[in-house]
Amino acid sequence: MYRSTVAAKQRRPQARLLRAVSAECPERTSSPERKTLVWIDDYEPGLALYKLMFENLGYRVLTASRGKAGLDLIRSNAVDAVVVDYEMPEMDGEAVASHIKQSDPTLPVVMFTASDIVPHRVRSLVDALCHKTGSCDQLTNTVQQALLNRPVPSAACAYAA
């Protein structure tokens, strides 16, 4: 009895938060192609929240709670952008961004962090930085802008010519 009561109480704040974010965020917009995001954050309740939020906007969202697992998702899926937390155990956001940029410099990486201090070397690795205390609109705009700024692969340019 005690265990189920505690579990139910722990779920309630998360459910309220999910409802609040769903109410604050704009509804899904129709787009000609569905973009795929990989979201890497060690705070799993947050992952569920951001997944719901961006799926409501029409994105496909793959999540990982560890850097290495996120890199595995990127290698095994066609991905349009990555959102990664800065401070994580085992492999932090800087290491994740560095691995991504070494293998695909054109893949947009958004650093999503609660940290007030992000070193310049980290900022130079990512395409955008967004603070976790920002609004829903700031987050969605940052991700959308990173996607818009992604360079078109040279093969696609040659084909279009």
N, C-alpha and C positions, 0 to 999 in steps of 0.2 A: 504494500500500500504506500509506504513512505517513498519508495523508489519511483513509482508512477506519478505521485504528486509532485515530486521534485522535478522530474522530467517534463511534466506538463507546464510547470511554472517557468522552466528554462526556455521552453518553446514560445511562450506567449510574447515576450518582448521582441523576439525575432519576427514573429508573425505580424505584430503591430508595425514594426519597422518596414517590413516588406509591403504592407498595405499603404503606409505613408509614402514610401518612395514611388509606388505605383501610381498614387494619386498625384504626386508632384510632377512626375516625369511625363513628357508628351507620349501619346499613343503611337503605335506603329505607323510608319509612313510607308506607302508602297514605293518600292524601288525596283529598277529593272534587274538588278543582280544582288543577291544576298551576300553580304560580306561576312567573312569568318574572322573572329577575334580569338586569340588565346589569352586568357586572363590568369596570371600567376600571382598568388598571394597566400601567405601562410595562415591568414585569418579566415578559416573556412566559413563562418557565418556571413562574412563580407562577400566571399565568392558567390554564395547563393543569391545574395542581394543584387550584386552587379550582373550576374548572369540573367536574372529575371528582368532587371531594368533594361539591359541591352537587347534581350530577346523581344521585349515589348516594343522596341524600336525597329525590329526587323532583322537584327543581326543573328548569326549563328555564333554561340559562345562556347568554347571549350575551356575547361578550368583545370588548374593544377595547383596543389598546395605546396609544392616544392619546385625549386628551380630546375633540377634535372628532369623531373616529370614534365615540366613545361617545355623544355627543349625537345624531349621525345615527341610531344604533341606537334610541335612545329615541324619536326623532321617527317612525321608520318601523315600530315594533312596539308592541304592547300590553304594557306593562311594569308589574310590580308593585312593584319596588324596584330601587335602584341601589347598588352598592358601588363606591367610588372611592378610589384611592390619593391621598394628600395631595401628595406630591412627585413631579411628573412634568414632563418638558420640554414646551415649547410652551404647553400649557394645564394649569395645576396643578389639584389637586382643589378648591381654593377657587373658582376660576373655573368649573369644571364644576358644582359645587353651586349657585353663584349663578345660572347659566343655567337649571338645572333648576327651582329654586324660583321664578324669575321666570315660567316658562311653566306650571308645575304645582306649586303650593305643597303639595299633598297627597301628592305622590310621595315615598315614604321614601328618604332618602339616608343611607347608612352610610359614614362616613369610615374607611378601613382604612389604617393608617399605621405605619411603623417609627419615625417621629419622636417624640421625647420631649416636644417643645414644639409644641403646636398653639394658635395664638392664639384668644382668646375670640371674635373676629369670625368665625372659621372654625367654631368649635364652635356658634355661634348659627345658622349656615346649615344644619347637618345634624341629622338625627334621632337619630343615635347615632354613637359613636366607638369603634373597636376597635383595639387595638394588635396589630401583626403577631407579636409574641412571645407572644401569648396562646395558650390551648389551642384545639383544634378545637371543643370544647363552647362556649367563650366566643364564638367567632365565629358558630357556628350559632345560639346563643341570641340574640345581638345582632341578627342578621338576622331571625330569627323574631319577636322582640319589635317590631322596626321595622315589620314587616308587620302584626302584630296592632294596633299603635297607629295605623295609617293611618286617617284619617277617612273615613267613608262619604260619597260625593258626595251633595249635597242632592237631586238628581233621584232617586236611589235611595231616599232617605228619603220623598220625596213619593209615590213609586210604592207603597211598602210600606204607607203609611197608609191 
